[in-house]
Amino acid sequence: MGQAYVVEAVRTAGGRRKGQLSGWHPADMAGEVLNAIVDRTGIDPAAIDDVIMGCVTQAGEQAFAFGRNAVLASKLPTSVPAVTIDRQCGSSQQSVHFAAQAVMSGTQDVVIAAGGESMTRVPMFSNYLLHEKEGVGAGPFSERILKRFGVATFSQFDGAEMVAAKYGFDREALDRFALESHRRAAAATNAGAFEREIVPLVGLDGTPHVKDEGIRYDASMEAMAGVKTLTEGGVITAANASQICDGASAALIVSERALKEHNLTPIARIHHLTVTGGDPVIMLEEPIPATRRALARTGLKIEDIDLYEVNEAFASIPLAWIKALGGGPRAHQRQRRRHRPWPPAGRHRDQAGGDADSCAARPGQALWPADHVRGRRQRQRHHLRGALALLSPERSERGRGRERAARCFRPRMRRCTRSPVAPKLVWRRA
């Protein structure tokens, strides 16, 4: 089987609800990241075999072949096809899976994996709530489904509470984890850690939008404690859960033949892909069995992984993952230092060859070590619940063999609704 390589990955800075990116039509916004991929790699746009676009709420401005509309809004030729996919919160990661699979199979050589979501202009659940309001249909869950699982509906909020209770996390633990995420995100942003990956777009105020709007620079435990829980007696609040966000991102996935033909330099090789499904009631626990399956299939151990990300919409999920698998910050920090020292915060991958996590953290997602901060709370809704990809950084053939670490690209800023799959992007050093 052939190999699949990541050549480039870009994203917009995240926009808050009715924030800087709310004036952008989502097709135009997604078209801009496609343009950036072409501009940064120098690839002949006519050589692109396909565009795979992840999007959850395919309604309104994101309806009617959203991926194709993004291509038409870009400078790509009309000969480039596109398809739109929905694996809920993992839609844009699934676009990476499909792109890699096409390349590995030899069916295609150059594919853009992308995603986009404007939660301001196409609100969450609007793809079925508008039908419900007009009395059209019975909604996405049939009586047969609800009866099978003994529930009135499926709720990720209930699932997050169930995971917190099962693994013994109280509200203070979740808030503290979320606070650290904000602090690291703020430090990384101030150090310029995300500058290279961001595609500047003109914001509502007429200036380039280049910083994620969801980071709370003044976050504190006292302020978090004042936020009401989503359910009475619960532990999940808006402070330790993900935000509504607008944004888009894209990655160029190519074959070894395409690397040579187009004189491209890879930043990572896709090492393994896994996707699993699980209990749709608790739903958010699926990163744990997904990780175990991926490790079993590759023969790796958790300590073999240099950097990993557990992407879910609530702090209880990465905490549960760490507790179940032993991949906590301290253990990870020790393991990574055995490989090689990492540059201090703010050093770019083309300076020192170690861009640690470009997509990093949601509330509570810790990034390691503390002196190499890479995190932000915003890009947390793009993940596959149950999907996992292992990426091996490739050594550049140009220059002095510096390593360029893999980045995660999560275009869709979306909260997960129901799908029992759990997100994570993981890579190891070659």
C-alpha positions as a printed NumPy array, in Angstrom:
array([[  0.   ,   0.   ,   0.   ],
       [  1.203,   3.494,  -0.789],
       [  2.035,   6.24 ,   1.686],
       [  0.139,   9.472,   2.319],
       [  1.958,  12.671,   3.239],
       [  0.799,  15.959,   4.701],
       [  2.441,  18.843,   2.847],
       [  0.707,  21.863,   4.376],
       [ -2.096,  22.699,   6.795],
       [ -3.72 ,  26.088,   7.313],
       [ -6.662,  27.557,   9.172],
       [ -8.467,  30.748,   9.898],
       [ -8.294,  32.158,  13.38 ],
       [-11.434,  31.149,  15.232],
       [-14.265,  33.634,  15.432],
       [-16.772,  33.954,  18.254],
       [-20.503,  33.859,  17.671],
       [-21.362,  37.139,  15.918],
       [-17.672,  37.928,  16.053],
       [-14.992,  38.868,  13.549],
       [-15.83 ,  36.164,  10.995],
       [-19.599,  36.459,  11.157],
       [-19.65 ,  38.629,   8.036],
       [-18.147,  35.874,   5.909],
       [-20.329,  33.542,   3.879],
       [-19.061,  30.078,   4.896],
       [-18.37 ,  29.071,   1.281],
       [-16.172,  32.149,   0.809],
       [-14.429,  31.511,   4.129],
       [-13.685,  27.906,   3.173],
       [-12.578,  29.066,  -0.269],
       [ -9.922,  31.248,   1.332],
       [ -8.181,  28.32 ,   3.032],
       [ -8.206,  26.41 ,  -0.266],
       [ -6.51 ,  29.405,  -1.869],
       [ -3.937,  29.488,   0.917],
       [ -3.04 ,  25.825,   0.362],
       [ -2.326,  26.54 ,  -3.311],
       [ -0.388,  29.736,  -2.562],
       [  1.784,  28.239,   0.167],
       [  2.652,  24.972,  -1.563],
       [  2.926,  26.245,  -5.131],
       [  0.947,  23.233,  -6.344],
       [ -0.666,  23.548,  -9.757],
       [ -4.347,  23.858,  -8.794],
       [ -5.33 ,  21.809, -11.834],
       [ -3.384,  18.879, -10.344],
       [ -5.751,  18.612,  -7.358],
       [ -7.77 ,  15.417,  -7.747],
       [-10.442,  16.186,  -5.166],
       [-11.508,  18.363,  -2.258],
       [-13.153,  16.633,   0.711],
       [-14.976,  19.129,   2.905],
       [-16.228,  18.345,   6.397],
       [-19.301,  20.201,   7.618],
       [-21.843,  19.277,  10.283],
       [-24.781,  21.604,   9.764],
       [-25.43 ,  21.336,   6.058],
       [-28.295,  23.792,   5.921],
       [-28.833,  27.354,   4.77 ],
       [-25.553,  28.805,   3.5  ],
       [-23.849,  25.456,   4.082],
       [-26.383,  23.44 ,   2.081],
       [-26.435,  22.268,  -1.527],
       [-22.904,  20.852,  -2.024],
       [-21.022,  23.072,   0.398],
       [-17.628,  21.617,  -0.578],
       [-18.234,  22.299,  -4.251],
       [-19.387,  25.82 ,  -3.438],
       [-16.131,  26.416,  -1.565],
       [-14.215,  25.365,  -4.684],
       [-16.317,  27.703,  -6.824],
       [-15.62 ,  30.515,  -4.344],
       [-11.867,  29.87 ,  -4.578],
       [ -9.387,  30.292,  -7.407],
       [ -9.275,  26.547,  -8.059],
       [-10.354,  25.65 , -11.603],
       [-13.865,  24.286, -12.06 ],
       [-12.291,  20.974, -13.097],
       [-11.521,  20.278,  -9.405],
       [-14.369,  18.228,  -7.875],
       [-15.464,  18.321,  -4.243],
       [-17.64 ,  16.402,  -1.833],
       [-19.136,  17.354,   1.528],
       [-19.102,  14.868,   4.409],
       [-20.691,  14.753,   7.844],
       [-19.318,  12.625,  10.645],
       [-20.581,  15.119,  13.175],
       [-17.777,  16.52 ,  15.331],
       [-15.232,  14.448,  13.45 ],
       [-16.188,  15.653,   9.988],
       [-13.014,  17.511,   9.109],
       [-10.792,  14.83 ,  10.59 ],
       [-12.713,  12.307,   8.533],
       [-11.875,  14.382,   5.473],
       [ -8.214,  13.698,   6.323],
       [ -9.004,   9.986,   6.635],
       [-10.737,   9.864,   3.261],
       [ -8.029,  11.911,   1.567],
       [ -5.32 ,   9.658,   2.979],
       [ -7.193,   6.521,   1.99 ],
       [ -7.584,   7.771,  -1.587],
       [ -3.876,   8.502,  -1.792],
       [ -2.809,   5.255,  -0.12 ],
       [ -4.975,   3.224,  -2.468],
       [ -3.398,   4.842,  -5.514],
       [ -6.763,   6.117,  -6.691],
       [ -5.673,   9.755,  -6.357],
       [ -2.388,  11.581,  -5.818],
       [ -3.289,  15.098,  -4.627],
       [ -6.265,  15.714,  -2.344],
       [ -7.234,  18.643,  -0.142],
       [ -8.851,  17.645,   3.156],
       [-10.783,  20.569,   4.554],
       [-13.722,  21.733,   6.585],
       [-15.692,  24.805,   7.413],
       [-18.455,  25.891,   9.737],
       [-20.116,  29.197,  10.509],
       [-22.038,  28.594,  13.691],
       [-23.142,  32.217,  13.621],
       [-24.787,  32.108,  10.206],
       [-25.881,  28.461,  10.313],
       [-26.789,  27.85 ,  13.967],
       [-26.314,  24.525,  15.655],
       [-29.206,  22.094,  15.055],
       [-30.82 ,  24.414,  12.495],
       [-30.717,  21.608,   9.931],
       [-33.585,  19.911,  11.734],
       [-35.064,  22.433,  14.178],
       [-36.485,  24.508,  11.328],
       [-38.264,  21.413,  10.011],
       [-39.526,  20.654,  13.508],
       [-40.815,  24.202,  13.894],
       [-42.809,  23.855,  10.689],
       [-44.126,  20.433,  11.652],
       [-42.202,  18.644,   8.901],
       [-41.105,  15.123,   9.82 ],
       [-40.418,  13.545,  13.201],
       [-36.782,  14.562,  13.709],
       [-33.574,  12.573,  13.342],
       [-34.303,   9.929,  15.986],
       [-37.059,   7.494,  15.116],
       [-39.165,   5.786,  17.766],
       [-37.31 ,   2.561,  16.998],
       [-33.949,   4.145,  17.86 ],
       [-35.195,   5.773,  21.064],
       [-36.885,   2.58 ,  22.186],
       [-33.765,   0.522,  21.545],
       [-31.673,   2.675,  23.884],
       [-34.392,   3.569,  26.378],
       [-34.01 ,   7.334,  26.122],
       [-36.189,  10.266,  25.118],
       [-33.308,  11.819,  23.152],
       [-29.511,  11.778,  22.891],
       [-27.528,  14.553,  24.545],
       [-23.803,  15.211,  24.588],
       [-24.338,  17.33 ,  27.7  ],
       [-25.76 ,  14.339,  29.542],
       [-22.903,  12.238,  28.208],
       [-20.307,  14.668,  29.546],
       [-21.933,  14.561,  32.985],
       [-22.014,  10.766,  32.878],
       [-18.31 ,  10.576,  32.043],
       [-17.423,  13.011,  34.846],
       [-19.386,  10.914,  37.346],
       [-17.973,   7.61 ,  36.104],
       [-14.358,   8.756,  36.392],
       [-14.821,  10.751,  39.591],
       [-14.215,  14.341,  38.472],
       [-15.812,  17.206,  40.349],
       [-16.416,  20.697,  39.037],
       [-13.23 ,  22.114,  40.53 ],
       [-11.115,  19.572,  38.634],
       [-12.824,  20.437,  35.353],
       [-12.515,  24.176,  35.921],
       [ -8.856,  23.9  ,  36.847],
       [ -8.105,  21.9  ,  33.71 ],
       [-10.012,  24.433,  31.587],
       [ -8.223,  27.354,  33.206],
       [ -4.821,  25.876,  32.376],
       [ -5.941,  25.468,  28.767],
       [ -6.841,  29.148,  28.522],
       [ -3.576,  30.19 ,  30.141],
       [ -1.503,  28.105,  27.765],
       [ -3.542,  29.269,  24.808],
       [ -2.972,  32.882,  25.781],
       [  0.756,  32.32 ,  26.262],
       [  1.064,  30.532,  22.923],
       [ -0.822,  33.281,  21.112],
       [  1.263,  36.017,  22.699],
       [  4.413,  34.14 ,  21.707],
       [  3.289,  33.97 ,  18.077],
       [  2.98 ,  30.189,  18.079],
       [  0.026,  30.149,  15.681],
       [  1.008,  32.906,  13.297],
       [  2.277,  30.73 ,  10.486],
       [ -0.747,  28.449,  10.23 ],
       [ -3.354,  31.22 ,  10.273],
       [ -4.861,  32.586,   7.073],
       [ -5.718,  36.242,   7.756],
       [ -9.278,  37.25 ,   6.846],
       [-10.744,  40.727,   7.062],
       [-12.884,  40.879,  10.188],
       [-16.025,  42.843,  10.953],
       [-13.971,  45.807,  12.106],
       [-12.089,  45.937,   8.786],
       [ -8.782,  44.692,  10.204],
       [ -7.098,  41.312,   9.569],
       [ -8.472,  38.662,  11.895],
       [ -5.418,  36.714,  13.055],
       [ -6.105,  35.777,  16.693],
       [ -8.553,  33.255,  18.066],
       [-11.423,  35.024,  19.767],
       [-12.332,  32.261,  22.195],
       [ -9.315,  32.534,  24.45 ],
       [-10.101,  34.102,  27.825],
       [ -6.959,  36.024,  28.701],
       [ -8.416,  37.054,  32.048],
       [ -9.772,  33.632,  33.022],
       [ -9.643,  32.745,  36.714],
       [-10.977,  30.055,  39.006],
       [-13.108,  32.672,  40.75 ],
       [-14.765,  33.756,  37.499],
       [-15.308,  30.141,  36.418],
       [-16.896,  29.302,  39.752],
       [-19.535,  31.944,  39.094],
       [-20.785,  30.268,  35.899],
       [-23.977,  28.245,  36.296],
       [-23.936,  24.524,  35.604],
       [-25.871,  23.33 ,  32.567],
       [-27.929,  21.005,  34.748],
       [-28.869,  21.337,  38.406],
       [-26.352,  19.514,  40.551],
       [-24.065,  18.913,  37.565],
       [-20.426,  19.798,  36.963],
       [-20.447,  20.919,  33.313],
       [-20.592,  24.667,  32.672],
       [-19.934,  26.971,  29.742],
       [-16.564,  27.692,  31.36 ],
       [-15.322,  24.11 ,  31.087],
       [-17.016,  23.325,  27.783],
       [-16.405,  24.407,  24.223],
       [-17.573,  27.604,  22.612],
       [-19.557,  28.341,  19.491],
       [-17.054,  29.214,  16.785],
       [-16.734,  30.195,  13.115],
       [-13.794,  29.087,  10.99 ],
       [-12.278,  26.897,   8.297],
       [ -9.084,  24.98 ,   7.615],
       [ -7.465,  22.756,   5.005],
       [ -4.576,  20.326,   4.543],
       [ -2.863,  19.051,   1.407],
       [ -2.501,  15.252,   1.372],
       [ -0.368,  13.729,  -1.389],
       [  1.309,  10.517,  -2.534],
       [  5.036,   9.91 ,  -2.769],
       [  4.795,  10.243,  -6.529],
       [  3.162,  13.654,  -6.176],
       [  5.946,  14.781,  -3.847],
       [  8.47 ,  14.175,  -6.596],
       [  6.394,  15.389,  -9.527],
       [  5.465,  18.69 ,  -7.874],
       [  8.666,  19.184,  -5.86 ],
       [  6.818,  19.238,  -2.536],
       [  8.246,  18.879,   0.953],
       [  6.169,  16.869,   3.445],
       [  5.708,  17.888,   7.056],
       [  4.31 ,  14.512,   8.122],
       [  3.487,  11.013,   6.975],
       [  0.149,   9.507,   7.958],
       [  1.075,   6.43 ,   9.932],
       [ -2.298,   4.949,  10.865],
       [ -6.034,   5.692,  10.771],
       [ -8.691,   4.322,  13.109],
       [-12.371,   5.059,  13.61 ],
       [-14.693,   3.405,  16.115],
       [-18.291,   3.701,  17.269],
       [-19.673,   3.211,  20.765],
       [-22.568,   3.726,  23.151],
       [-24.673,   6.638,  21.825],
       [-25.978,   7.492,  25.301],
       [-22.708,   8.165,  27.133],
       [-21.186,   8.753,  23.65 ],
       [-18.18 ,  10.915,  24.631],
       [-16.15 ,   8.082,  26.193],
       [-15.176,   6.686,  22.796],
       [-11.676,   8.264,  22.581],
       [-10.533,   5.603,  25.048],
       [-11.384,   2.459,  23.025],
       [-10.368,   4.286,  19.828],
       [ -6.91 ,   4.865,  21.269],
       [ -6.608,   1.305,  22.49 ],
       [ -7.533,  -0.066,  19.088],
       [ -5.059,   2.174,  17.274],
       [ -2.242,   1.25 ,  19.628],
       [ -3.045,  -2.446,  19.298],
       [ -3.109,  -2.301,  15.512],
       [  0.186,  -0.447,  15.277],
       [  2.015,  -2.267,  18.045],
       [  2.676,   1.002,  19.821],
       [  2.369,   1.926,  23.486],
       [  1.096,   5.22 ,  24.822],
       [  4.647,   6.134,  25.884],
       [  5.759,   5.812,  22.243],
       [  3.662,   8.835,  21.301],
       [  5.412,  12.196,  21.375],
       [  2.332,  14.367,  21.08 ],
       [ -1.314,  13.513,  21.29 ],
       [ -4.586,  15.376,  21.376],
       [ -7.915,  14.349,  22.805],
       [-10.52 ,  16.601,  21.272],
       [-13.904,  16.785,  22.882],
       [-16.294,  19.498,  23.83 ],
       [-16.003,  19.091,  27.609],
       [-13.095,  19.   ,  30.062],
       [-14.305,  15.724,  31.553],
       [-13.361,  13.818,  28.394],
       [ -9.601,  14.434,  28.128],
       [ -9.395,  13.983,  31.895],
       [-11.126,  10.604,  31.599],
       [ -8.819,   9.625,  28.75 ],
       [ -5.734,  10.462,  30.815],
       [ -7.058,   8.526,  33.792],
       [ -7.905,   5.465,  31.703],
       [ -4.755,   5.331,  29.598],
       [ -2.1  ,   6.914,  31.789],
       [ -1.155,   9.52 ,  29.228],
       [ -1.073,  12.456,  31.597],
       [  1.008,  15.606,  31.191],
       [  3.852,  14.569,  33.512],
       [  4.326,  11.125,  31.979],
       [  4.14 ,  12.634,  28.53 ],
       [  6.649,  15.315,  29.382],
       [  9.166,  12.74 ,  30.599],
       [  8.717,  10.603,  27.512],
       [  9.068,  13.456,  25.084],
       [ 12.233,  14.714,  26.697],
       [ 13.808,  11.328,  26.126],
       [ 13.447,  11.947,  22.406],
       [ 14.883,  15.436,  22.217],
       [ 14.499,  18.846,  23.866],
       [ 11.794,  21.046,  22.438],
       [ 12.212,  24.745,  21.678],
       [ 10.738,  27.361,  23.99 ],
       [  7.302,  28.778,  23.36 ],
       [  7.037,  30.883,  20.25 ],
       [  9.67 ,  29.099,  18.198],
       [  8.252,  28.173,  14.829],
       [  8.653,  24.786,  13.251],
       [ 10.779,  26.247,  10.477],
       [ 13.071,  27.717,  13.108],
       [ 13.594,  24.706,  15.293],
       [ 11.615,  21.909,  13.716],
       [  9.096,  21.422,  16.469],
       [  5.684,  22.939,  16.011],
       [  4.031,  21.169,  18.859],
       [  0.309,  21.346,  18.632],
       [ -1.145,  23.862,  16.299],
       [ -4.659,  23.011,  17.104],
       [ -4.473,  22.309,  20.689],
       [ -6.608,  22.628,  23.536],
       [-10.069,  22.909,  24.556],
       [-11.038,  23.51 ,  28.114],
       [ -8.781,  21.324,  30.025],
       [ -6.702,  19.904,  27.284],
       [ -3.179,  20.074,  28.607],
       [ -0.226,  20.449,  26.265],
       [  3.24 ,  19.438,  27.265],
       [  5.724,  20.508,  28.488],
       [  4.816,  23.748,  30.184],
       [  7.787,  25.575,  28.674],
       [  6.635,  24.705,  25.169],
       [  3.142,  26.063,  25.139],
       [  0.839,  25.199,  22.284],
       [ -2.843,  25.594,  22.981],
       [ -6.104,  27.269,  22.338],
       [ -9.598,  26.628,  23.405],
       [-11.325,  27.444,  20.18 ],
       [-10.766,  24.852,  17.71 ],
       [-12.349,  22.226,  19.757],
       [-15.345,  21.18 ,  17.897],
       [-13.675,  19.424,  15.052],
       [-12.878,  16.062,  15.957],
       [-13.927,  12.629,  15.254],
       [-15.499,  10.941,  18.153],
       [-13.802,   7.676,  17.696],
       [-11.36 ,   8.618,  15.048],
       [ -7.691,   8.519,  15.471],
       [ -4.808,   9.191,  13.125],
       [ -1.144,   8.627,  13.775],
       [  1.257,  10.887,  11.922],
       [  5.012,  10.578,  11.687],
       [  6.951,  13.813,  11.129],
       [  9.004,  13.646,   7.955],
       [ 12.534,  14.922,   7.628],
       [ 12.835,  17.654,   5.061],
       [ 14.974,  16.829,   2.048],
       [ 15.757,  20.506,   1.835],
       [ 17.983,  22.169,   4.401],
       [ 19.64 ,  20.115,   7.104],
       [ 17.08 ,  17.427,   7.718],
       [ 15.083,  19.333,  10.258],
       [ 11.924,  17.699,  11.509],
       [  8.67 ,  19.429,  10.852],
       [  6.06 ,  18.238,  13.29 ],
       [  2.583,  17.305,  12.223],
       [ -0.225,  19.68 ,  12.96 ],
       [ -3.858,  18.98 ,  13.487],
       [ -6.312,  20.684,  11.242],
       [ -9.839,  20.955,  12.417],
       [-11.808,  23.218,  10.211],
       [-15.211,  22.897,  11.707],
       [-15.848,  24.791,  14.844],
       [-18.77 ,  22.657,  15.997],
       [-20.159,  21.15 ,  19.058],
       [-20.91 ,  17.488,  18.747],
       [-24.515,  16.464,  18.764],
       [-24.919,  12.741,  19.073],
       [-22.573,  10.613,  17.054],
       [-20.957,   7.98 ,  19.289],
       [-17.449,   8.458,  18.026],
       [-14.498,  10.014,  19.833],
       [-11.856,  12.366,  18.533],
       [ -8.186,  12.316,  18.643],
       [ -5.245,  13.092,  16.513],
       [ -1.984,  11.505,  17.505],
       [  1.42 ,  11.307,  15.965],
       [  4.781,   9.808,  16.735],
       [  8.313,  10.66 ,  15.73 ],
       [  9.779,   8.781,  12.793]])
